[in-house]
Amino acid sequence: MPIDLPRPALSLAALETPAAPAAFLQVGPAPTALPGSVGARPADTVLPPRRSPAARDRSPAPVQSAKFSECLAAAEADGDVAMDGAQAWLATLAGPARAEAHECIGVIASRSENWSDAEAAFLAARSDAPADGAYRARMALLAANAALARDGGGAAALTAIDLARGDAGANPAAALAGSIAVDRARALVMLARLPEAKVALSEARSAVPADPTAWLLSATLSRRMGELGTAQAQIERAAALLPIDPEIGLEAGVIAVLSGRDEAARRSWQSVIVAAPGTPIAATAKGYIDQLGPAPTTSVPSR
C-alpha cells in the first residue's frame, strides 16, 4: 500500500527546538531506484522553516540601545503591553532612530504570529535605518520570513529578499550571503520555481558550506524533485554537521521510506521522538511511524 506522508506540521516562526542528549540514527546508502510499492509524497509548497537569523547569521550585530533591549524584554512578558509601549516609543522618534522601534514592533508582531504587521514593521525598520547595508539586509530578510509565514506570501517574500541582496552589496559576509540564498530558495519553492530554488541552494552551500540548514533544505528540495540519490548524500552531510536535530531526522526518514528502506525510516523518526518529545515535529514523526504499521518481528529459531 502506498505511503501518503503528509507535510510536516511545523510553524514557520523562527522556532528553535532544544537539542536533546540522543543521537539520530541516520539512514544508510541510497538505493539505485525508487521502489514502486512506495507512493510519492504530495508536493509541498514550502521548504522546512528556517532557523532564526541569530542561529545562522554570525555577522556582527549592530549596537542596540537600552530602550530597544527594554522593548524586547517587555515583549517577553506581555505582548499587548509591549506593543503599546513600542508604539508610544516610536511616536517620540524621528529619522534613523525610528528603525529600532519598528524592529521591536516587528518582533512583537511575530511573537503573536501577526505576520502582515511584522512584515510591514521590518520593512519600515529597513527604510528608516541609517546607511548600514548589513542591518538593512537583515531587516529585509526578517520581512521576507514574515511574508513566507502567511498564505500567498511568496511574491512579497521574494521582493524583500531582492531588497536584501541589494543592501548586502557585491561582497557580503558569507553568513549573510548564505541566509539570503536560503531564504530566496524558500520563496522560489513557494512560487513553484524549483529549478531556480535549486540554484539558490547551490549558492547557499558555496557561501556557507558548514551550515547544516543549507544542506537540509537542499536534501528536501532534491527529494521533492525526485533526485533521491542526491537527497541522500545531502541529508548525510547535514547530519554530519548537526547530528542531533529533529528536522534533519524527520527528513532523513522521509528520504529513506521513499527509497524503500522502511526500517531505516522508522529508526530516524523514532530518534526525532526521543530528541524532541512533546513537540509538533515529534507528533509528525509518530504519524509517519504509524503509517508504516507494526515493526516486523524476527522469529527465534527453536532449539
N, C-alpha and C positions, 0 to 999 in steps of 0.2 A: 504494500500500500504506500503510495507517495506520502512523503512528509511535507506538510504545509506549514513551514516555520513562519510565525508572524514577525513583524518588525519589532525590535526591542523597544519596550515601553519606557523610554528614557526622556526625561525633561531636557530641553535644550538650554536650560540655565547652565551657568558655569559651575557645574557640580563636581566636587572632588570627593570620591569615595575613599575613606581612610583605608590604607593597606592593612591587611591582617597577617599574622605570622603563619602563613601557609603558602606553599609553593604551588604554582599551577602545573598541571600535568599536560604538557603540550603534545600536539599530535605529531605523528611520525611522517616519513617521506610521502610526498604526494603521489597518488596513482597516476596511471597514464590516461585514464578515461573516466568519464562520469557514468556510474552505473545507471542503467535505465530504471532500476527499482526506486531510485531516489528522485522525488519530484523537485522541480525548480522552485526556489524561494520567490515569493512575489517581489516584484521590483520595488525597492524602497525609493522614496522621494528625497531622502536626506542621508548624508553620512552621519555616523555617530557624533554626539555632541563633542565639541572641542573642550579641552581643559581650559581653565581660567587663564587669561592673559598672563597673570603673575606666575603661573606654573610653567609657562614656556618662554616668555619674553624676558630674557635676563639682562636686557639693556638697562642702563641706569635710569631710575625713576626720577622725575623732577622733584625738587624740594617742595614739600607740602606745608601749607600754612597751619598754624594751630587751629584756626577756625575750621579748616577742611577736616582735620583729624577729629575735631569735636562733632562735626556734622556726621561723619561716618560712625562714630561711637553712638550717636543718637539713633542712627538707623538700625543699629543692633538691638536697641532697647524697645523702640516703638516707632514703626514706620510712619504712622499718621502724624504723630508729633514731630518726627524728624522732617517730614515733608513741609509742614507748616513753618518750621524753623528755617529750612533751606530756602523756601520761597521768600521769607522775610529778609534773610541774609542777602539774597540776590537783589532785592529791591534797593539795598543800600550801596550797591556796587556800580562801577562804570568801567567801560573799556576791558582790557585783558583780564582784570581781576575777576570778571564775571565767569571766567572759564571754570574755576574750581567749584563755584556754586552750582553751575549747570552740571558738572560732572557728578557732584554729590546727589543732585536730583535724579540723574540717570541711574545711579547705584540704588537709590531708594525705590525707584520705579521698577527696576529689575528684580529687586527682592520680592516685590508683590506681583511679579510676572505681568506688569503693565507694560508690555513690550513697545507699543507705539509711543507712549510717553518717554520711555527710556531711550528709544532711538532718536527722538526729537531732541532730548536733552543732551545726549552725547554729541550730536551734530552741532548743537548750539555751543557746546564747550569747545569743539574744534574751531568753529568760526570766531569765537572770542579770544582764543588762545594767542599768545604772542608768537613771534616767528620762531617756533621750536618745531621743526619738522617731525621729530620722533614723537613728541607729545600729541601733535595734531593727528599723526597717523594712528596712534593708539586710540584716540577718541573716535576716529572714523571706524576702526575695527570693532570697538565696542558697539557703535551704532549698527554695524553690519551684523553682529551677533544678535542684537535685539531684533533686527529685521528677520533673521533666519529663524527666530523662535516663534514667529507668528505665521499663520497661514498666508500663503501668497506673497511672502516677503523676499523671494529670491531676487527679483529685479532690483528692489531697493537695496538689498544687501550688496549686490554686485556694484551698484553705483557708489556706495560708501567705500567699498574695497578699492575701487579705482581712485577715489579721493586719497585713500591711504597710500596707494602706490605713488601718486604724485607728491604727497607730502614727504614720503620717505626719501625721495631723491634718487640719484643714479647709483649711489653706493651705500645702501642702508646697512645697519648692523645685521649680522647673519640671523640672529633670533627674530628680529623684526621682519626681515625678508621671508623667513620661514613661516611666520604667523600669517603674513599677507597671502602667501601662496596657498597655505592650508585653507584659510577661510574663503579664498577665491574658488578653490575646488569644491567646497561645500555648497557655495552659492550656485556654481555651474551644475552640480548634480541636481539641486532642487529645480533648476531650469531644464533638466533632461539633456544637458550638453556634456555627455560623458567623455567623449574624446578630448575636449578642451580641459575637463577636470583632470583627466589622466596626465596631461602635460603640466598642469599646475602642481600636481603632487610630485611629479618628477623634479620640478623646480624646488619644491619644499625639501625633498630628500637631499638635493645637492647643497642647499643652503644650510641645512641643519641635519647632517647625516646621523647624529646621535639622538635625535628626537624620536621617541617611540610613537608619538601621536602621528607623525608623518607616515611612519611605516604601517601603523594600524589602519589609518584611513586608506592608504594605498592598497592594503590587503582587502579591505572591504570593497573598494571600487573594482579591483581586479576580479574578485569573486562575483560581483554583480554583473560584470561584463563577460562572465563565463570562462575567465582565464584562471582556472583553479591551480595549476602548477605555479604560476606567478604568485597567486594569492598565498599559497602555502609558504613559499620562500619569504614573502614579505611579513607574514604573521610570525614566522620563526624569528626573523630579525627583530620585530617589535618585542617579542617575548624575551629575547636575549638582552635587550636594552632595559626592559622593565619586567622582571619575572613575575611579580605579584601585582596583577592588575585585572579587575573584573571585566573591563571592556575587551581587553586582549583575550582573556579566557573565553568569553562568550563568542567572539568572532572565530577563534581557533576551533571551537566546537562546530560552528556553522559550516566552516570550510571542510572539516572532517566528515560531517554527515553527508554533505553534498558530494563528497568524494568516495562515499561508500564505506567509511570507517566509523560505524556507529559506536563501537565501544570506546574508541579514542574520543569521540564527541561526548559521550557520556562522562568520561573522566574529566574533560575540560570543563563541562558545565557543572559537574559536582564540585570542582575546585572553586568555581565562582560562588556557589552557595556557602562554602566553607569560609571563603575570604571576605564576603560581604553579606553576612546573614541579616535577614530582615529588610533588605533594600529592594527597590524595584527591579534592579538588574538580577538579583538572586531569584526573584519571582519569575522573571523571564526565563532564566536558566532552568528552573524547576519545570516550567511549562514545556520547554524543549525536551527535557528528560522524559516527562510524561508521554510525549508524542512517540518516543522511542519504544515505550512499553517496558515490561519487566526485563531485567538483565538476563541473558542466557545462563542457565545453570550448567555446571560441569558435573558429570556423573563420576562417582568414585568407584573404581573397579572393585568388585568383590574379591575377597581372599579365598 
